[in-house]
Every structure is written in C-alpha cells, then in structure tokens.
Amino acid sequence: MEQNNPPVLFEDARECCGCGSCAAACPKGAIELKEDEFGFLFPSIDSRLCIQCGICKRVCGFQNLRPEPSSGPFLAAASQSEKIVQSASGGVFGALSRGVISQGGIVVGCGVTRADRLRVEHKVAFDRSALNGMYGSRYVQSQTNRLFAEIRLILVEGKEVLFSGTPCQVAGLKGYLGKDYENLLTVDLVCHGVPNMAMLDGYLDRLEVREGSRVVDLGFRTKRDGWRHSLLLRVNFENGSKRYIKSFDSSYYDCFLHLFTLRDSCYSCPFAGRLRPADISIGDFWGVEQLRPDLLTGAGGRLDVNRGISCVLVNSDKGLKWLHRFGGELVTERVAFEDISKMNDQLRHPSICPKERADYLDAYVKDGWDGIERIWKHDTRGEHAKRIIKSFVPKSVKHCIKSLVSRADDE
C-alpha cells in the first residue's frame, strides 16, 4: 500500500497561531486541534483521511498573509453610550457592533459560554442582547474555527458581518474565506498574546475550590475604579457572589502581564506593528494624559479619561467607510501613529519572551496550574510583602515621605 504523507503544517511552534483555519478548510475533516503538553492547541493531521490537496497550507493566514502597513487615519475614540463602562477601554467594538446590529447585520466576537463549565469562545450575535456577553477583555485564546463555515454562509447570503478577534484570528478567517467580501468588516485587537484555555481552567479550579461554587462569568480590565485603574479581574460565581481580584494578586493575570504564559507564536507575531490584517484595529490609548492631554475633558477636550479611551487604526478604505456608517455614537479625534504606539509596545514589536517563561512552563508540565502558582508565589513574595507593609502606612505619612524625597531631589 502506498504511504500517505500529509503536508507539514509547521516546522516550529512559532509558525502556528492555533487559529484552526486549516482544520475548518479541510474537505475530509482530517485535521483536529489537539493540546500539546502546555495546553496550547495545534493541528494534527490524520494521514488515513488526508488526500494531500494542500488546502490546509494555502488557507494559513498566519504564514501567508502579509498586509501593507496601515496608513490610517489614526484616532483617539470613545463611545458616548453608557455601555462604555462594560468595555475594557473606549467602547469602540461595542459602538460598531450596535450599529451593525441596528441595521440588520451580524456580529461575531469573543464571549463566555456556560455548559458543564465556563468556556471562552467566539459566538454569533443576531441581536443587541447577545452583544452583552462580548464586551470587555478575556485574556485567553478563544476558538474561532468552528464558526468559519457559518460566517461564509452568512456572507454568501448577503448579510453584513462584523468579525472581531486577535490579528491572527482575523488572518485565519481571511485565509479560510480565500477572498474579500465587501459585506465583511474585520476588527483586530492590539494584542499582547494569549495563554490557553487549559491554563485558565486550572486557575479557575483553584478559585472554585476556595469559593465552594462554580465560576459562571469573568472579565479582565473591569472599570470598577475607572479606566486608569482597570487592572482588575472580575469573577462571578454560581452562588451569586462576585470577587474583584487585583492583577498582582492573581497568578493567572500577573503571569499574563509578565508574558510568561503566551503561546510561542505570540513572541514572533508578524502583525504586532503597523502590518494589520483587519480593516480596523482597536486598543487602549495608553499614555494619552502625557501625549495628548489637549484631548481630555479637563483641558477642554471631548474625551473622559476615567471612562476609557481607545486608539483606532483605520487600515482600509472599507474600514473608514464602515466607521462612518456605524460609528455614530463615537467621539473621535485624529492623532499621529506615534502618539498611540509610544506606550503600546505591540504596535511596535511582538511581546518579548522572558527568560523565566521556560521555568513556568516546566512547572505547568509537572503539576498543572498548581505548579505555576507555586513558582509565581515564590517569585513575587518580596513584592507582596512590600504591598502589605505599604497598606499599613497612613496616607499622611506617605505624603510626607514623598515631599521629603521631592525636596531632596531638588537640592
């Protein structure tokens, strides 16, 4: 019998983003996404089913798609809707989504689903009520490939679709579709990178044991204390309780922010910069207070820093057209690319892989998230001790110390 040699989808883990476009496109269903030892999803080909057609290689947007650098316009933006409080920054995704839905369109975005346990995955919204679960940030890789075929069918029917995801997910969808659809608007995020669902499961397991109840919802970057102090994780439990956990008190959140738990491809992402695969890119306008204080309400501007301010990169003529059509509730101001990229590292280069990452992944292989929790507690014990000590110092004493230090610097 002739040996069937399926194509090699990637030579190195850095060459695969786990979007699943290859699995979605395979005409024989020969490709399945499977977890590696760290919990990251990679495609695996069943050689018994593979017909060596090569479609899986052709649809790989991560490897094949290289867009032109974004020429803008570049904007600072914020929604005027009260829904902005549910968003992580300026509410641009929500504003565009509500505009699309109001005109009979469909939105595909990341949200939480609940069956046997909480899942973070992409889903389809046909009405405004379904958008509520898509607002805010969820720092984990969601599965998109299960929806690619459905998205194509909706587009062929002529309905307008807004698809939002990480740049590699947008590239994956575009690779799968194989052509541009005028009735498709793609929106990508200024993305640090993604941990995986298995890691988040392990972390949530610990919270559920501590609380004695299942987690039914969560959101990162909640604005309970305003946008500038939004490094909070909100966790809702089945028993009705709700917890807000500061990023430095959450092993999962802190490891994400320190880039220890991202998949390999994130550290060499071809879309971290001005080469954006989507029609519109959105993120936080970090540093707006220092870089463009004239835009803020305190200086007579129109943007409220406490409610949240987004940066927007318009990367195509279609993106500009849809922004004008569906962005009616947005307040926007033109800015320079350098304004929004100066304090957004991922608009200049991919996340830099820290040397400690290998230790954290080794700990995960040996003992799951419990292993990561132990090494994280060991590595951060000094910082936690400092915070505890500072919490007992009266504000008046802190102010006095700052004044003395300031005087010493001036002398």
C-alpha positions as CSV (number, residue, x, y, z in Angstrom):
1,M,0.0,0.0,0.0
2,E,1.3,3.4,-0.9
3,Q,2.4,5.5,2.0
4,N,0.3,8.7,2.5
5,N,2.5,11.6,3.5
6,P,0.4,14.5,4.7
7,P,1.7,18.0,4.4
8,V,3.8,19.6,7.1
9,L,1.8,22.5,8.5
10,F,4.6,24.0,10.5
11,E,8.3,23.3,11.3
12,D,8.3,25.2,14.6
13,A,5.7,26.0,17.2
14,R,6.3,29.7,16.4
15,E,4.8,29.2,12.9
16,C,1.4,28.2,14.2
17,C,-1.1,30.5,16.0
18,G,-3.7,27.9,16.6
19,C,-6.5,29.7,14.7
20,G,-7.8,26.4,13.2
21,S,-8.3,27.7,9.6
22,C,-6.6,24.6,8.3
23,A,-9.0,22.3,10.3
24,A,-12.0,24.3,9.2
25,A,-11.0,24.2,5.5
26,C,-10.0,20.5,5.3
27,P,-12.6,18.9,2.9
28,K,-12.1,15.5,4.5
29,G,-12.2,16.5,8.2
30,A,-8.7,15.1,8.5
31,I,-7.4,17.8,10.8
32,E,-8.1,18.1,14.5
33,L,-6.8,20.7,17.0
34,K,-5.1,18.9,19.9
35,E,-3.5,20.2,23.1
36,D,0.3,20.0,23.5
37,E,1.9,19.4,26.9
38,F,1.4,23.0,27.8
39,G,-2.2,23.1,26.8
40,F,-1.8,25.1,23.5
41,L,-3.8,23.9,20.5
42,F,-2.0,22.7,17.4
43,P,-3.4,21.0,14.3
44,S,-2.9,17.3,13.9
45,I,-3.5,15.5,10.5
46,D,-5.0,12.0,10.3
47,S,-2.9,10.6,7.5
48,R,-5.6,8.0,6.8
49,L,-8.0,10.7,5.8
50,C,-5.7,13.2,4.2
51,I,-5.9,13.4,0.4
52,Q,-2.9,15.8,0.1
53,C,-4.9,18.5,-1.6
54,G,-2.8,21.3,0.0
55,I,-5.8,23.4,1.0
56,C,-4.6,23.4,4.7
57,K,-1.4,25.1,3.7
58,R,-3.0,27.6,1.4
59,V,-5.5,28.9,3.9
60,C,-2.9,29.6,6.7
61,G,-3.3,33.3,7.1
62,F,-0.6,33.4,9.8
63,Q,2.0,32.2,7.5
64,N,0.8,33.6,4.2
65,L,-1.0,36.9,4.8
66,R,1.3,40.0,4.9
67,P,-0.8,43.2,4.6
68,E,0.5,46.6,3.7
69,P,1.4,48.9,6.7
70,S,-1.6,50.8,8.0
71,S,-1.7,54.4,6.7
72,G,-4.5,55.5,8.9
73,P,-6.2,57.7,9.8
74,F,-5.3,57.1,13.4
75,L,-7.8,58.1,16.1
76,A,-8.5,58.5,19.7
77,A,-12.0,57.4,20.3
78,A,-14.7,56.8,23.0
79,S,-18.3,55.8,22.9
80,Q,-20.9,58.2,24.3
81,S,-23.1,55.3,25.4
82,E,-23.3,54.2,29.0
83,K,-22.3,50.8,27.7
84,I,-18.7,52.1,27.8
85,V,-18.5,51.0,31.4
86,Q,-18.7,47.4,30.3
87,S,-15.8,47.7,27.8
88,A,-12.1,47.5,28.6
89,S,-11.2,50.8,27.0
90,G,-13.2,53.3,24.9
91,G,-16.1,51.0,23.8
92,V,-15.3,51.1,20.1
93,F,-16.2,47.5,19.4
94,G,-19.5,47.9,21.2
95,A,-20.4,51.0,19.3
96,L,-19.6,49.5,15.9
97,S,-21.4,46.3,16.9
98,R,-24.6,48.0,18.0
99,G,-24.5,50.0,14.7
100,V,-24.2,46.8,12.6
101,I,-26.9,45.0,14.6
102,S,-29.3,48.0,14.3
103,Q,-29.1,47.8,10.5
104,G,-29.8,44.0,10.3
105,G,-26.2,42.9,10.4
106,I,-24.5,40.1,12.5
107,V,-21.6,40.3,14.9
108,V,-19.1,37.6,15.7
109,G,-16.9,38.1,18.7
110,C,-15.4,36.6,21.8
111,G,-17.5,35.8,24.8
112,V,-18.2,33.4,27.7
113,T,-20.4,30.4,27.3
114,R,-21.6,28.1,30.1
115,A,-22.3,24.4,29.7
116,D,-20.6,21.9,32.0
117,R,-18.1,24.6,32.8
118,L,-17.2,28.1,31.7
119,R,-15.7,28.4,28.2
120,V,-14.3,31.4,26.3
121,E,-15.1,31.1,22.6
122,H,-16.3,33.1,19.7
123,K,-20.0,33.2,19.1
124,V,-22.6,34.9,16.8
125,A,-24.8,37.8,17.9
126,F,-28.0,38.4,15.9
127,D,-29.4,41.0,18.3
128,R,-28.3,43.6,20.8
129,S,-28.9,41.4,23.8
130,A,-26.4,38.8,22.6
131,L,-23.7,41.5,22.5
132,N,-23.7,41.9,26.3
133,G,-21.5,38.8,26.7
134,M,-19.0,40.1,24.2
135,Y,-18.0,43.4,25.9
136,G,-14.7,43.6,27.9
137,S,-11.5,41.6,27.8
138,R,-10.9,37.9,28.3
139,Y,-7.2,37.1,28.2
140,V,-7.2,33.6,26.8
141,Q,-7.3,32.1,23.3
142,S,-10.8,31.5,22.1
143,Q,-11.8,29.0,19.5
144,T,-12.9,30.6,16.2
145,N,-12.6,27.8,13.6
146,R,-15.9,26.2,14.4
147,L,-17.7,29.4,13.1
148,F,-15.7,29.9,9.9
149,A,-18.1,27.9,7.8
150,E,-21.1,29.6,9.3
151,I,-19.6,33.0,8.7
152,R,-19.1,32.2,5.0
153,L,-22.7,31.1,4.6
154,I,-23.9,34.3,6.2
155,L,-21.7,36.3,3.9
156,V,-22.9,34.4,0.8
157,E,-26.5,35.2,1.8
158,G,-25.5,38.9,1.5
159,K,-25.8,39.8,5.2
160,E,-23.3,42.2,6.7
161,V,-20.9,40.7,9.3
162,L,-18.6,42.3,11.8
163,F,-15.9,39.9,12.9
164,S,-13.7,40.8,15.9
165,G,-10.7,38.9,17.2
166,T,-6.9,38.9,17.6
167,P,-4.9,39.7,14.5
168,C,-4.1,36.0,13.9
169,Q,-7.7,35.0,14.2
170,V,-8.6,37.7,11.6
171,A,-5.8,36.4,9.3
172,G,-7.1,32.9,9.8
173,L,-10.6,33.8,8.8
174,K,-9.4,35.7,5.7
175,G,-7.2,32.7,4.8
176,Y,-10.2,30.4,5.1
177,L,-12.5,32.6,3.1
178,G,-9.9,33.0,0.3
179,K,-11.3,36.3,-1.0
180,D,-12.5,39.7,0.2
181,Y,-16.2,40.2,1.0
182,E,-17.5,43.7,0.8
183,N,-20.1,42.8,3.4
184,L,-17.5,41.7,5.9
185,L,-15.8,44.1,8.4
186,T,-12.8,42.7,10.3
187,V,-11.7,44.3,13.6
188,D,-8.5,43.2,15.3
189,L,-7.1,44.0,18.7
190,V,-3.8,45.4,19.8
191,C,-2.8,42.1,21.3
192,H,-0.1,41.2,23.8
193,G,-0.6,37.5,23.1
194,V,-2.7,34.6,24.5
195,P,-2.5,31.9,27.2
196,N,-4.7,28.9,26.6
197,M,-8.0,27.6,28.0
198,A,-6.4,24.7,29.8
199,M,-4.3,27.2,31.9
200,L,-7.3,29.3,32.7
201,D,-9.3,26.2,33.7
202,G,-6.5,25.3,36.1
203,Y,-6.6,28.7,37.7
204,L,-10.4,28.8,37.9
205,D,-10.4,25.4,39.5
206,R,-8.4,26.9,42.4
207,L,-10.9,29.8,42.7
208,E,-13.9,27.4,42.7
209,V,-12.4,25.3,45.5
210,R,-11.7,28.4,47.6
211,E,-15.2,29.8,47.0
212,G,-17.1,26.5,47.1
213,S,-19.0,27.4,43.9
214,R,-18.6,27.3,40.1
215,V,-17.4,30.3,38.1
216,V,-20.1,31.4,35.7
217,D,-18.6,34.6,34.3
218,L,-15.4,36.6,34.3
219,G,-13.9,39.7,32.8
220,F,-10.5,41.3,32.8
221,R,-9.9,45.0,32.9
222,T,-13.1,45.9,34.7
223,K,-13.7,49.6,35.3
224,R,-15.0,49.5,38.8
225,D,-12.3,52.0,39.8
226,G,-12.1,53.8,36.4
227,W,-10.1,53.1,33.2
228,R,-6.8,54.2,34.6
229,H,-7.1,51.6,37.5
230,S,-8.7,48.8,35.5
231,L,-6.2,46.0,36.1
232,L,-8.9,44.1,37.9
233,L,-10.3,40.6,37.3
234,R,-14.0,40.2,38.0
235,V,-15.2,36.7,38.8
236,N,-18.9,35.8,39.2
237,F,-19.8,32.6,41.0
238,E,-22.9,30.4,40.7
239,N,-23.8,31.1,44.3
240,G,-24.3,34.8,43.4
241,S,-21.1,36.1,44.9
242,K,-18.7,38.3,43.0
243,R,-15.0,38.9,43.5
244,Y,-12.7,41.6,42.2
245,I,-9.0,40.5,42.2
246,K,-6.2,42.9,41.5
247,S,-3.8,41.8,38.8
248,F,-0.9,41.4,41.1
249,D,-3.0,39.1,43.4
250,S,-3.9,36.8,40.6
251,S,-1.4,34.3,39.4
252,Y,-3.1,33.9,36.0
253,Y,-3.4,37.7,35.4
254,D,0.1,38.5,36.7
255,C,1.7,35.8,34.6
256,F,-0.1,37.0,31.5
257,L,1.0,40.6,32.1
258,H,4.6,39.4,32.6
259,L,4.3,37.4,29.3
260,F,5.2,34.1,30.9
261,T,2.3,32.1,29.6
262,L,1.7,33.1,25.9
263,R,1.9,30.7,23.1
264,D,5.2,30.6,21.1
265,S,3.8,32.3,18.0
266,C,2.9,35.4,20.0
267,Y,6.6,36.2,20.5
268,S,7.2,36.4,16.8
269,C,3.8,37.7,15.7
270,P,4.0,39.2,12.2
271,F,1.0,41.5,12.9
272,A,2.5,43.3,16.0
273,G,3.1,46.6,14.4
274,R,1.5,48.5,11.5
275,L,1.0,45.4,9.4
276,R,-2.6,44.9,10.4
277,P,-4.7,42.1,8.8
278,A,-8.0,43.7,9.7
279,D,-9.9,46.7,8.3
280,I,-9.8,48.4,11.7
281,S,-7.6,47.9,14.7
282,I,-8.6,48.9,18.3
283,G,-6.8,49.0,21.6
284,D,-6.2,51.2,24.6
285,F,-4.7,54.7,24.1
286,W,-2.2,54.3,26.9
287,G,-0.3,57.5,27.8
288,V,-3.0,59.8,26.4
289,E,-2.7,62.0,29.5
290,Q,1.0,62.7,28.8
291,L,1.0,62.5,25.0
292,R,-2.3,64.3,24.1
293,P,-3.7,66.0,27.2
294,D,-5.4,68.5,25.0
295,L,-8.0,65.8,24.1
296,L,-9.2,65.3,27.6
297,T,-12.2,66.9,29.3
298,G,-10.1,68.5,32.0
299,A,-8.3,70.6,29.3
300,G,-11.5,71.4,27.3
301,G,-11.4,68.3,25.1
302,R,-14.1,65.8,24.5
303,L,-12.7,62.5,25.9
304,D,-13.1,61.4,29.5
305,V,-10.0,59.5,30.8
306,N,-12.0,57.9,33.6
307,R,-14.5,56.3,31.3
308,G,-11.8,55.0,28.9
309,I,-10.2,56.0,25.6
310,S,-9.3,53.7,22.7
311,C,-6.8,54.0,19.9
312,V,-8.1,53.2,16.5
313,L,-6.1,52.4,13.4
314,V,-8.2,52.5,10.1
315,N,-6.4,50.1,7.8
316,S,-8.5,50.1,4.7
317,D,-11.0,52.2,2.7
318,K,-13.7,49.7,3.8
319,G,-12.8,50.3,7.4
320,L,-13.2,54.0,7.0
321,K,-16.5,53.6,5.2
322,W,-17.9,51.3,7.9
323,L,-16.6,53.5,10.7
324,H,-18.5,56.4,9.2
325,R,-21.7,54.3,8.8
326,F,-21.7,52.6,12.2
327,G,-19.7,54.7,14.5
328,G,-22.3,57.4,15.1
329,E,-22.1,57.1,18.9
330,L,-18.3,57.6,18.9
331,V,-16.4,60.7,19.7
332,T,-13.2,60.7,17.6
333,E,-10.1,62.8,17.3
334,R,-7.3,62.5,14.8
335,V,-3.9,61.7,16.3
336,A,-0.5,60.6,15.0
337,F,0.6,56.9,14.9
338,E,3.5,57.8,17.1
339,D,1.0,59.1,19.7
340,I,-0.8,55.7,20.0
341,S,2.3,53.5,19.6
342,K,4.7,55.1,22.0
343,M,3.2,53.3,25.0
344,N,1.7,50.4,23.1
345,D,4.6,48.0,22.7
346,Q,2.6,45.7,20.4
347,L,2.1,48.5,17.9
348,R,5.9,48.5,17.5
349,H,7.0,44.9,18.1
350,P,5.8,41.5,19.3
351,S,5.9,40.6,23.0
352,I,9.4,39.8,24.1
353,C,9.8,36.3,25.5
354,P,11.0,36.5,29.1
355,K,13.8,34.1,30.2
356,E,11.6,32.9,33.1
357,R,9.0,31.5,30.7
358,A,10.7,28.1,30.4
359,D,10.6,27.7,34.2
360,Y,6.9,28.5,34.3
361,L,6.1,26.1,31.5
362,D,8.1,23.3,33.1
363,A,6.2,23.8,36.3
364,Y,3.0,23.6,34.4
365,V,4.0,20.3,32.8
366,K,4.9,18.8,36.1
367,D,1.9,19.9,38.2
368,G,-0.6,21.9,36.1
369,W,-1.6,25.4,37.3
370,D,-0.7,24.4,40.8
371,G,2.9,24.2,39.7
372,I,2.7,27.7,38.2
373,E,1.0,29.0,41.3
374,R,3.9,27.8,43.5
375,I,6.7,29.3,41.4
376,W,4.7,32.5,41.0
377,K,4.2,32.9,44.8
378,H,7.9,32.2,45.3
379,D,9.0,34.8,42.7
380,T,6.6,37.5,43.9
381,R,6.8,37.1,47.7
382,G,9.0,40.2,48.0
383,E,6.6,42.5,46.1
384,H,3.6,41.1,48.0
385,A,5.4,41.9,51.3
386,K,6.1,45.5,50.2
387,R,2.4,46.0,49.3
388,I,1.3,44.6,52.7
389,I,3.7,47.0,54.5
390,K,2.6,50.0,52.5
391,S,-1.1,49.2,53.2
392,F,-0.4,49.9,56.9
393,V,1.3,53.3,56.3
394,P,-1.2,56.2,56.8
395,K,-1.7,58.4,53.7
396,S,-0.4,61.5,55.7
397,V,2.9,59.7,56.3
398,K,3.1,58.6,52.6
399,H,2.6,62.3,51.6
400,C,5.2,63.5,54.0
401,I,7.7,60.9,52.7
402,K,7.0,61.9,49.0
403,S,7.5,65.6,49.9
404,L,10.9,64.9,51.6
405,V,12.0,62.8,48.6
406,S,11.0,65.6,46.2
407,R,12.9,68.2,48.2
408,A,16.0,66.1,48.3
409,D,15.8,65.7,44.5
410,D,15.6,69.4,44.1
411,E,18.6,70.1,46.3
